[in-house]
Amino acid sequence: MGSLTKYVSNDRPEFAVFLEDDDKVCYVYLLNEERIVGDIWLYNSVPTPSEPEWHKKENIPFLNPAAFVKENLEPFDAWDVRR
């Protein structure tokens, strides 16, 4: 099951970060007044393709291909303050 999470800045409420994991891929979007002004791919939730799928618009949001993906990373924990 996918997830959507929105974080709004207390100091600058016109800015927000929107995290979307649709069970295919996870992206984070930077919003300014509810308009997407930037995006970052975080991870693939399904097997990583060997070739890019960017040439087919119907594949949006795009999986990153193997050349750009590091496998077996530790899960992210926002509450873990170790550095």
C-alpha positions as CSV (number, residue, x, y, z in Angstrom):
1,M,0.0,0.0,0.0
2,G,1.4,3.4,-1.0
3,S,1.8,6.3,1.3
4,L,1.6,10.1,1.1
5,T,3.1,12.4,3.6
6,K,3.2,16.2,3.6
7,Y,5.5,18.3,5.8
8,V,4.8,22.1,5.9
9,S,7.4,24.6,7.1
10,N,6.3,26.5,10.3
11,D,8.5,29.4,9.4
12,R,7.6,29.6,5.7
13,P,4.2,27.9,5.3
14,E,4.2,28.5,1.6
15,F,6.8,25.8,1.3
16,A,6.2,22.1,1.9
17,V,7.8,18.8,1.2
18,F,5.5,16.0,-0.1
19,L,6.7,12.4,0.1
20,E,4.9,9.9,-2.2
21,D,5.5,6.1,-2.3
22,D,3.1,4.6,-4.7
23,D,4.4,1.0,-4.2
24,K,6.4,1.4,-7.5
25,V,8.8,4.3,-6.7
26,C,9.2,6.9,-4.0
27,Y,9.7,10.6,-4.8
28,V,9.9,13.7,-2.7
29,Y,8.4,16.9,-4.1
30,L,9.2,20.5,-3.0
31,L,6.1,22.6,-3.1
32,N,5.8,26.4,-3.2
33,E,2.2,27.6,-2.8
34,E,1.1,24.0,-3.7
35,R,3.0,24.1,-7.0
36,I,5.8,21.5,-7.5
37,V,9.1,23.3,-8.0
38,G,11.4,20.4,-7.6
39,D,11.5,16.6,-7.2
40,I,14.0,14.0,-6.0
41,W,13.9,10.2,-6.6
42,L,14.5,8.3,-3.4
43,Y,14.1,4.6,-4.2
44,N,12.4,2.0,-6.3
45,S,9.8,-0.1,-4.5
46,V,9.8,-2.8,-7.2
47,P,12.7,-4.6,-8.9
48,T,15.1,-2.1,-10.5
49,P,15.1,-2.2,-14.3
50,S,18.3,-2.5,-16.2
51,E,17.3,0.1,-18.8
52,P,15.8,3.5,-18.2
53,E,12.0,3.8,-18.7
54,W,12.1,7.6,-19.2
55,H,11.3,7.4,-22.9
56,K,7.7,6.3,-22.2
57,K,5.6,9.0,-20.6
58,E,3.0,6.4,-19.4
59,N,5.7,5.1,-17.0
60,I,5.6,8.3,-14.9
61,P,6.7,8.3,-12.1
62,F,9.9,6.7,-13.4
63,L,11.9,4.0,-11.8
64,N,15.6,4.7,-11.7
65,P,17.6,2.1,-13.7
66,A,20.4,-0.1,-12.2
67,A,23.2,2.3,-13.3
68,F,21.8,4.9,-10.8
69,V,20.7,2.6,-7.9
70,K,22.6,1.2,-5.0
71,E,21.0,-2.0,-3.7
72,N,20.5,-3.2,-0.1
73,L,20.6,0.2,1.7
74,E,19.6,0.5,5.3
75,P,16.0,1.7,5.7
76,F,15.6,5.4,6.5
77,D,14.5,6.2,10.0
78,A,13.6,9.9,10.5
79,W,13.7,9.4,14.3
80,D,17.2,7.9,14.4
81,V,19.5,10.8,15.4
82,R,22.8,8.9,15.1
83,R,25.1,10.5,12.5
